[in-house]
Amino acid sequence: MVLLLLFLVGQEVIRANAEINSGNLIPDEPEGGCPVPGNVNRDGWTLDYETSGNDGLRITNVTYQGRAVLTSASLPEWHVDYNGEYAASPGFRDVIGCGGSGGGFLILPYGETEVHDLQDGSIVVGFEVVQDFRMSQWGNECNYRYEQRYQFFADGRFRIVAGAYGKGCGTDPAMQQPVYRPVIRIDIAVNGDNNDSFAFWDGQQWAFQQTELYRTPYASNFGPHQLNSANQGWLVLDGSGQGYTIEPGLGQFNDGGMADNPFIYVTLHRPTEGDTDLPSWSINYCCYDDHKQGPENFVDGEPIGSANLVLWYVSQSVTDRLPVAEDGDGRFCWTVSGEPDPEAYPCFSGPLFTPFELSEKTYLPLVERP
């Protein structure tokens, strides 16, 4: 018999599975072991993938039509913020993977990594690499499930997606329901690691940045985000003239997602800042409502103009446990029942990257023509 225990370490509630007969804390084991690493070569894309120890499904060596796009992408931490519902702690820190020394509550992979077609109607337009992570009692209260999806389109676009299924800790109408914040690390490498520059849309033009920074969805010195007519808020431009604009989730991707309302961080690449599994940040990082989600620790004024950049994207999804008939919105980040007959309403979030290339006729404000 297994039950979920909550116990206090410092100021954070830690979850663990306990075997009743012996009283010993025991970890869940991945069914069939850790998923088998693999690679994909299709639709113009090549990449490698592997489920890490505690940074989720990591993709590496991503190219499109022979040109480098990403050195790697991973998901070091999930923050589950209960906004002070518990006296002992405001929430949880979860990590997903096969087991490591990163800290946080480890949630293991469920099944093998899968590669699916992406379709527009009956037409295949690309593929996605998908990994499921879940607690063994998913479907019960306080038992969580997460999913990663790396989506690649034949036209050169790609999207990095994180999904939370819940289930939160209780159905009492008076109870605070969690806000999910996945911390996504994106080691961008447009045409190679070096010579990349970052800009955000300031409402009129692209504002290129020279030092590490973070941006917030609220208006307080570092925000709010502004989007151009194509709903793009940021871009990365390589010295070769190639680049990607970045579009947040606004509910436009037909996966049930809503507005991402993300925190954005841009840092100079340092191998110790996420090339391998990251240790968890302070126990308090599960539940801040501002930019203090962890990556700001790497924002310390280093130059990022024409450099090797890392982007961090932390979206925010608020749980809705009520059906449409009760609140008009419908369930979100919520599970009604798990296996064998699951009924779930996951919340997916994440940015879309769209390629562009400068030419004599198309160039961006504040960028000299080639």
C-alpha positions as CSV (number, residue, x, y, z in Angstrom):
1,M,0.0,0.0,0.0
2,V,1.3,3.4,-0.9
3,L,0.2,6.9,0.2
4,L,1.3,10.4,-0.3
5,L,3.1,12.1,2.6
6,L,3.7,15.8,3.0
7,F,6.5,16.8,5.4
8,L,8.4,20.0,6.0
9,V,12.0,20.8,5.1
10,G,12.9,24.4,5.8
11,Q,10.0,26.3,4.5
12,E,9.0,23.9,1.7
13,V,6.6,21.0,1.8
14,I,8.3,17.9,0.3
15,R,6.2,15.0,-1.1
16,A,7.2,11.4,-0.9
17,N,5.7,8.0,-1.4
18,A,5.8,5.8,1.7
19,E,5.5,2.1,1.9
20,I,3.1,1.5,4.8
21,N,4.3,-2.0,5.7
22,S,7.8,-0.9,6.4
23,G,7.5,2.8,7.0
24,N,10.4,3.4,4.6
25,L,10.4,6.2,2.0
26,I,10.7,4.6,-1.4
27,P,11.0,6.3,-4.8
28,D,8.8,5.3,-7.7
29,E,10.6,3.5,-10.5
30,P,10.1,4.2,-14.2
31,E,8.1,1.5,-15.8
32,G,10.5,-0.4,-17.9
33,G,13.4,1.8,-16.9
34,C,14.4,5.2,-18.2
35,P,13.2,5.9,-21.8
36,V,15.6,4.9,-24.5
37,P,17.5,7.9,-26.1
38,G,17.0,8.5,-29.8
39,N,17.3,10.8,-32.7
40,V,15.1,12.1,-35.5
41,N,15.9,13.0,-39.1
42,R,12.8,14.1,-41.0
43,D,11.1,17.2,-42.5
44,G,14.4,18.9,-42.9
45,W,15.2,18.6,-39.1
46,T,17.8,16.5,-37.3
47,L,18.1,16.2,-33.5
48,D,18.9,13.9,-30.6
49,Y,16.8,13.4,-27.5
50,E,17.2,11.9,-24.1
51,T,15.4,11.9,-20.8
52,S,17.8,13.5,-18.3
53,G,18.2,12.9,-14.6
54,N,16.1,15.9,-13.4
55,D,15.9,18.4,-16.3
56,G,13.2,16.6,-18.2
57,L,13.3,15.5,-21.8
58,R,16.4,17.2,-23.3
59,I,16.9,17.7,-27.0
60,T,20.4,18.5,-28.4
61,N,22.2,19.2,-31.7
62,V,19.1,20.5,-33.4
63,T,19.5,21.5,-37.1
64,Y,17.2,22.6,-39.9
65,Q,18.3,22.0,-43.5
66,G,21.8,21.5,-42.3
67,R,22.0,24.8,-40.3
68,A,22.3,24.8,-36.5
69,V,19.2,26.0,-34.6
70,L,19.5,24.8,-31.0
71,T,22.4,23.5,-29.0
72,S,19.9,22.1,-26.5
73,A,16.6,22.7,-24.7
74,S,15.4,21.3,-21.4
75,L,13.0,21.9,-18.5
76,P,14.9,22.1,-15.1
77,E,12.0,22.7,-12.8
78,W,8.2,23.0,-12.4
79,H,7.0,25.5,-9.8
80,V,3.6,24.8,-8.3
81,D,2.3,27.8,-6.4
82,Y,-0.6,27.5,-4.0
83,N,-0.5,31.2,-3.0
84,G,-0.1,30.5,0.7
85,E,-2.8,27.9,1.0
86,Y,-0.7,25.8,3.3
87,A,0.7,27.2,6.6
88,A,3.9,25.2,6.2
89,S,4.6,26.2,2.6
90,P,3.1,28.1,-0.3
91,G,3.7,25.3,-2.8
92,F,6.0,22.7,-4.3
93,R,9.1,22.4,-6.6
94,D,8.9,19.4,-9.0
95,V,11.6,18.1,-11.2
96,I,11.0,15.6,-14.0
97,G,13.4,12.9,-15.1
98,C,15.0,9.5,-14.4
99,G,16.6,10.5,-11.1
100,G,19.5,12.7,-10.2
101,S,20.8,15.1,-7.5
102,G,18.9,18.2,-8.5
103,G,16.6,18.5,-5.5
104,G,12.9,19.1,-5.7
105,F,10.3,16.3,-5.8
106,L,11.2,13.9,-8.6
107,I,8.4,12.8,-11.0
108,L,9.4,10.0,-13.2
109,P,8.8,9.3,-16.9
110,Y,5.8,7.3,-17.9
111,G,6.4,5.2,-21.0
112,E,8.9,5.7,-23.8
113,T,9.6,8.9,-25.7
114,E,7.3,9.1,-28.7
115,V,7.5,10.9,-32.1
116,H,4.2,11.9,-33.5
117,D,3.1,13.5,-36.8
118,L,1.9,17.1,-36.6
119,Q,-1.1,17.6,-38.8
120,D,-3.1,20.5,-40.3
121,G,-6.3,18.6,-41.1
122,S,-5.2,15.6,-43.0
123,I,-1.9,17.1,-44.1
124,V,1.3,16.2,-42.2
125,V,3.1,19.5,-41.5
126,G,5.9,18.3,-39.1
127,F,6.4,16.2,-36.1
128,E,6.7,16.4,-32.3
129,V,8.8,14.6,-29.7
130,V,6.8,13.8,-26.6
131,Q,7.5,12.6,-23.1
132,D,5.0,11.9,-20.4
133,F,5.9,12.2,-16.6
134,R,3.5,11.3,-13.9
135,M,3.2,10.2,-10.3
136,S,2.1,6.6,-9.8
137,Q,-1.3,7.6,-8.3
138,W,-2.1,10.3,-10.9
139,G,-5.8,11.0,-10.8
140,N,-5.8,11.3,-7.0
141,E,-5.5,14.7,-5.2
142,C,-1.9,16.0,-5.0
143,N,-0.7,13.5,-7.6
144,Y,0.7,15.3,-10.6
145,R,1.4,14.7,-14.3
146,Y,3.5,16.7,-16.7
147,E,4.2,16.5,-20.4
148,Q,6.9,17.9,-22.7
149,R,6.4,18.4,-26.4
150,Y,9.0,19.7,-28.8
151,Q,7.3,20.5,-32.1
152,F,9.1,21.0,-35.4
153,F,7.4,22.1,-38.6
154,A,8.5,21.4,-42.2
155,D,8.6,25.2,-42.9
156,G,11.3,25.8,-40.3
157,R,9.2,26.9,-37.3
158,F,9.5,25.2,-34.0
159,R,7.7,25.4,-30.6
160,I,8.7,24.3,-27.2
161,V,5.7,23.2,-25.1
162,A,5.1,22.2,-21.5
163,G,1.9,20.8,-20.1
164,A,0.5,20.4,-16.6
165,Y,-2.4,18.0,-15.9
166,G,-2.7,18.4,-12.1
167,K,-4.4,17.1,-10.0
168,G,-4.2,19.8,-7.4
169,C,-4.6,19.2,-3.7
170,G,-8.3,19.5,-3.1
171,T,-11.7,20.4,-4.5
172,D,-13.0,22.7,-1.7
173,P,-14.3,25.8,-3.5
174,A,-12.6,28.0,-0.9
175,M,-9.2,26.4,-1.5
176,Q,-6.5,28.2,-3.5
177,Q,-5.7,26.2,-6.7
178,P,-2.2,26.1,-8.0
179,V,-0.4,28.3,-10.6
180,Y,2.0,26.2,-12.7
181,R,5.3,27.7,-13.9
182,P,7.6,25.5,-16.0
183,V,11.2,26.8,-16.2
184,I,12.3,26.2,-19.8
185,R,16.0,26.6,-20.8
186,I,16.6,27.2,-24.5
187,D,20.3,27.2,-25.6
188,I,19.6,29.0,-28.9
189,A,22.2,28.6,-31.7
190,V,21.1,30.4,-34.8
191,N,23.6,29.2,-37.5
192,G,25.9,28.2,-34.7
193,D,26.4,29.1,-31.0
194,N,28.0,32.5,-31.4
195,N,27.1,36.0,-32.8
196,D,23.5,36.0,-31.7
197,S,21.7,39.1,-30.5
198,F,18.4,39.6,-28.7
199,A,15.7,42.2,-29.1
200,F,12.2,42.8,-27.7
201,W,9.4,44.7,-29.4
202,D,9.0,48.1,-27.6
203,G,5.7,49.0,-29.2
204,Q,7.3,50.7,-32.3
205,Q,10.5,48.8,-33.2
206,W,12.9,46.1,-32.1
207,A,15.0,47.2,-29.2
208,F,18.3,45.3,-29.2
209,Q,19.9,44.6,-25.8
210,Q,23.6,44.7,-24.9
211,T,23.6,43.2,-21.4
212,E,21.8,40.3,-19.7
213,L,18.2,41.0,-18.8
214,Y,14.8,39.7,-17.8
215,R,11.4,40.9,-18.9
216,T,8.1,40.6,-17.0
217,P,4.4,40.5,-18.1
218,Y,3.6,43.4,-15.7
219,A,4.4,47.1,-15.9
220,S,7.2,47.6,-13.4
221,N,10.5,48.7,-14.9
222,F,11.0,45.5,-17.0
223,G,7.6,45.2,-18.7
224,P,4.9,44.6,-19.8
225,H,5.5,42.6,-22.9
226,Q,4.4,44.3,-26.1
227,L,3.6,42.4,-29.3
228,N,3.8,43.5,-32.9
229,S,1.0,42.9,-35.5
230,A,2.1,39.3,-35.9
231,N,1.9,38.7,-32.1
232,Q,5.7,38.5,-31.9
233,G,7.4,39.9,-28.8
234,W,11.1,39.0,-29.1
235,L,13.7,37.9,-31.6
236,V,17.1,36.4,-31.9
237,L,19.3,37.6,-34.8
238,D,22.5,36.0,-35.9
239,G,25.4,38.0,-37.5
240,S,24.7,36.1,-40.7
241,G,21.3,37.8,-41.0
242,Q,19.3,34.7,-40.0
243,G,17.1,34.7,-37.0
244,Y,13.9,33.7,-35.3
245,T,11.0,35.8,-34.0
246,I,9.4,34.5,-30.8
247,E,5.6,34.4,-30.3
248,P,4.0,33.6,-26.9
249,G,1.0,31.4,-26.4
250,L,-2.2,33.4,-26.5
251,G,-4.7,30.6,-27.1
252,Q,-3.9,30.4,-30.8
253,F,-2.3,26.9,-31.0
254,N,-5.5,24.8,-30.7
255,D,-4.2,22.8,-27.8
256,G,-6.4,24.3,-25.1
257,G,-3.7,26.7,-23.9
258,M,-4.4,30.2,-22.9
259,A,-2.1,33.3,-22.5
260,D,1.4,32.3,-21.3
261,N,2.1,35.6,-19.5
262,P,5.7,34.6,-19.4
263,F,8.8,35.8,-17.6
264,I,11.7,36.0,-20.1
265,Y,15.4,35.9,-19.3
266,V,18.4,36.3,-21.6
267,T,21.8,35.2,-20.3
268,L,25.3,34.7,-21.7
269,H,26.0,31.0,-22.1
270,R,27.9,29.4,-19.2
271,P,28.4,25.6,-19.2
272,T,27.7,25.5,-15.4
273,E,24.3,27.2,-15.9
274,G,22.4,24.3,-17.4
275,D,24.4,22.4,-20.0
276,T,24.0,19.4,-17.6
277,D,21.3,18.9,-15.0
278,L,20.8,22.0,-12.8
279,P,20.6,21.7,-9.0
280,S,17.4,23.2,-7.7
281,W,17.3,26.8,-6.7
282,S,16.4,28.0,-3.2
283,I,13.4,26.2,-1.7
284,N,11.5,29.5,-1.9
285,Y,11.6,29.6,-5.7
286,C,8.5,27.4,-6.0
287,C,6.1,30.2,-5.2
288,Y,7.2,33.7,-6.0
289,D,4.7,35.7,-8.1
290,D,7.4,37.9,-9.6
291,H,10.5,37.4,-11.8
292,K,12.3,35.4,-9.0
293,Q,11.8,32.0,-10.7
294,G,15.5,31.0,-10.6
295,P,17.1,32.1,-13.9
296,E,17.5,35.7,-12.6
297,N,20.4,34.3,-10.6
298,F,22.3,34.1,-13.9
299,V,21.4,37.7,-14.9
300,D,24.4,39.7,-13.7
301,G,25.2,42.3,-16.3
302,E,27.4,40.3,-18.7
303,P,27.4,41.4,-22.4
304,I,25.0,39.6,-24.8
305,G,25.5,41.6,-28.0
306,S,26.6,39.2,-30.7
307,A,27.2,36.4,-28.3
308,N,26.4,32.8,-27.3
309,L,22.9,33.3,-25.7
310,V,20.6,31.2,-23.6
311,L,16.9,32.1,-23.3
312,W,14.7,31.1,-20.3
313,Y,11.0,31.0,-20.7
314,V,8.7,30.7,-17.6
315,S,5.0,30.7,-18.5
316,Q,2.1,30.9,-16.0
317,S,-1.0,28.7,-16.1
318,V,-3.8,29.1,-13.4
319,T,-5.8,26.0,-12.5
320,D,-9.6,26.0,-13.1
321,R,-11.2,22.9,-11.6
322,L,-14.8,23.9,-12.4
323,P,-16.7,22.8,-15.5
324,V,-18.1,25.3,-18.1
325,A,-21.6,25.0,-16.6
326,E,-20.3,26.4,-13.3
327,D,-18.0,29.2,-14.3
328,G,-18.3,29.7,-18.0
329,D,-14.6,28.9,-18.7
330,G,-14.1,25.2,-18.2
331,R,-11.5,23.1,-16.5
332,F,-7.8,23.9,-17.0
333,C,-4.7,22.3,-15.5
334,W,-7.0,19.7,-13.9
335,T,-7.6,16.0,-13.8
336,V,-11.0,14.5,-13.0
337,S,-9.9,10.9,-13.1
338,G,-6.7,9.0,-14.0
339,E,-6.2,5.5,-15.5
340,P,-7.9,3.4,-16.7
341,D,-10.4,5.9,-18.0
342,P,-8.7,9.3,-17.8
343,E,-10.5,12.6,-17.9
344,A,-8.0,15.4,-18.0
345,Y,-7.9,19.1,-19.0
346,P,-4.2,19.9,-19.4
347,C,-2.8,23.4,-19.7
348,F,-0.2,23.7,-22.5
349,S,2.1,26.7,-22.9
350,G,5.2,27.6,-24.7
351,P,6.7,29.9,-27.4
352,L,6.7,29.5,-31.2
353,F,9.9,30.4,-33.1
354,T,9.5,31.5,-36.7
355,P,12.6,31.9,-39.0
356,F,13.4,34.9,-41.0
357,E,16.4,36.1,-43.0
358,L,17.5,39.7,-43.6
359,S,17.9,40.8,-47.2
360,E,18.3,44.1,-49.1
361,K,14.5,44.4,-49.2
362,T,13.6,43.2,-45.7
363,Y,15.4,44.4,-42.7
364,L,14.6,45.3,-39.1
365,P,14.7,48.7,-37.4
366,L,18.0,49.2,-35.6
367,V,19.7,46.7,-37.8
368,E,21.9,47.8,-40.7
369,R,21.3,46.4,-44.0
370,P,23.7,43.6,-45.1
